[in-house]
């Protein structure tokens, strides 16, 4: 019994020690550099897939909707998240308040990126019932009804994780919360571009994540006050 307790204590202490050793340290960055570039779609872009809007059509079907899981604009990949995976010290990772809007029975933005410890304000301007359901594994999942009179509600996300979000009322609604340990991340828009600023000089692993196409990494060296350019190409 004593041996089991002792082993449990050692394991707990080791886990705490490792978490302290590997935790991100935020502060001031002097003479940092920049990582910038673009994420391209490799191959011919698939035709947009139309969604079947089969409920609350008077609100949700005002405009046609396409599947947001793979959006390509002019050869550029939209809604990819570019981040540094192995940075342990850099600029401050201050909690934020970000917005996830459900206007027109769609999540806007489709991918929301935030620092762990931040709050997500979820808006419902539609005047109908939504139900926001997060499929978390690390954080506590939430499954909350948002009736028409509840225009806004807030959920705090404490730990790094990529979280799928869906609406249990409108099955076609899908979105993502990309929760990072540090502030070095960027979500691509229609230009496919990204920029990570105030990066301490060094060599890092830069990763691009996309909900359909998976992940891809490149090693990038950042020099003081210089800009490192990198291009990703992702395809099916």
BELJO-V475075 format. One record per residue. N is the residue number from 1. SS is DSSP state (H for helix, E for strand, C for the rest). NEAR is the number of other C-alpha atoms within 12 Angstrom. D_LAST is the distance of its C-alpha to the last C-alpha in whole Angstrom. Layout:
N/SS/NEAR/D_LAST  N/SS/NEAR/D_LAST
This chain:
1/C/7/54  2/H/8/54  3/H/9/52  4/H/10/49  5/H/11/50  6/H/12/50  7/H/13/47  8/H/14/45  9/H/14/47  10/H/14/45  11/H/14/42  12/H/14/42  13/H/14/44  14/H/14/41  15/H/15/38  16/H/14/40  17/H/13/41  18/H/13/37  19/H/14/36  20/H/13/39  21/H/13/38  22/H/15/34  23/C/21/34  24/C/28/33  25/E/21/36  26/E/23/37  27/E/18/39  28/C/15/40  29/C/20/38  30/C/16/40  31/C/20/39  32/C/25/35  33/E/28/32  34/E/31/29  35/E/41/26  36/E/33/24  37/E/29/21  38/E/33/18  39/E/43/14  40/E/35/12  41/E/31/9  42/C/19/8  43/C/15/8  44/C/16/10  45/C/21/10  46/C/19/10  47/C/13/14  48/C/16/15  49/C/16/16  50/E/16/19  51/C/23/21  52/C/19/24  53/C/25/27  54/C/18/29  55/C/22/31  56/C/20/34  57/H/18/33  58/H/15/36  59/H/22/34  60/H/31/30  61/C/23/30  62/C/16/32  63/C/17/29  64/C/19/25  65/C/23/22  66/E/21/19  67/C/25/16  68/C/30/16  69/C/30/13  70/C/32/10  71/C/34/13  72/E/32/12  73/E/23/16  74/C/19/17  75/C/26/14  76/E/31/14  77/E/42/12  78/C/38/15  79/C/41/16  80/C/46/14  81/E/44/17  82/E/43/18  83/E/42/21  84/E/40/23  85/C/29/23  86/C/25/26  87/C/30/29  88/C/28/32  89/E/29/34  90/E/31/34  91/E/26/35  92/C/21/36  93/C/26/34  94/C/22/36  95/C/24/35  96/C/25/34  97/E/22/34  98/E/29/31  99/E/28/30  100/E/35/28  101/E/30/29  102/C/37/29  103/H/29/30  104/H/30/30  105/H/43/28  106/C/39/25  107/C/36/24  108/E/27/25  109/C/30/23  110/C/37/20  111/E/38/20  112/E/38/23  113/E/41/24  114/E/40/27  115/E/35/29  116/C/31/30  117/C/25/34  118/E/30/33  119/E/26/34  120/E/32/31  121/E/25/33  122/E/35/32  123/E/34/33  124/C/32/34  125/C/27/36  126/C/28/35  127/C/22/38  128/C/27/37  129/C/29/36  130/E/39/33  131/E/29/32  132/E/40/30  133/E/29/28  134/E/30/27  135/E/23/25  136/C/24/26  137/C/15/26  138/C/16/28  139/C/22/30  140/C/18/32  141/C/22/30  142/C/25/32  143/E/19/32  144/E/23/34  145/E/24/36  146/E/28/36  147/C/20/39  148/C/19/39  149/C/16/42  150/C/21/40  151/C/23/39  152/E/26/37  153/E/29/37  154/E/23/36  155/E/29/34  156/E/28/34  157/E/35/31  158/C/24/33  159/C/27/30  160/C/28/27  161/E/27/24  162/E/30/21  163/E/31/22  164/E/28/21  165/E/35/23  166/E/32/24  167/E/30/27  168/C/23/29  169/C/25/31  170/C/30/28  171/C/24/25  172/C/28/22  173/C/37/23  174/E/36/20  175/E/36/20  176/E/39/20  177/E/43/23  178/E/42/22  179/E/39/25  180/E/35/26  181/C/37/29  182/C/38/29  183/C/39/29  184/C/43/26  185/E/36/23  186/E/37/22  187/E/38/20  188/C/36/18  189/C/28/19  190/C/22/19  191/C/22/20  192/C/32/17  193/E/31/20  194/E/36/21  195/E/31/25  196/E/36/26  197/E/31/30  198/E/32/33  199/E/43/31  200/C/32/34  201/C/26/34  202/E/27/32  203/E/22/29  204/E/26/26  205/E/23/22  206/E/36/20  207/E/34/17  208/E/41/15  209/E/33/14  210/E/37/11  211/C/29/12  212/C/21/8  213/C/24/6  214/E/19/9  215/E/23/12  216/E/26/12  217/E/25/16  218/E/24/19  219/E/23/22  220/E/30/24  221/E/25/28  222/E/30/30  223/C/23/33  224/C/21/36  225/C/19/36  226/C/21/33  227/E/24/30  228/E/31/27  229/E/24/24  230/E/28/20  231/E/29/17  232/E/33/14  233/E/28/10  234/E/32/7  235/C/24/4  236/C/16/0
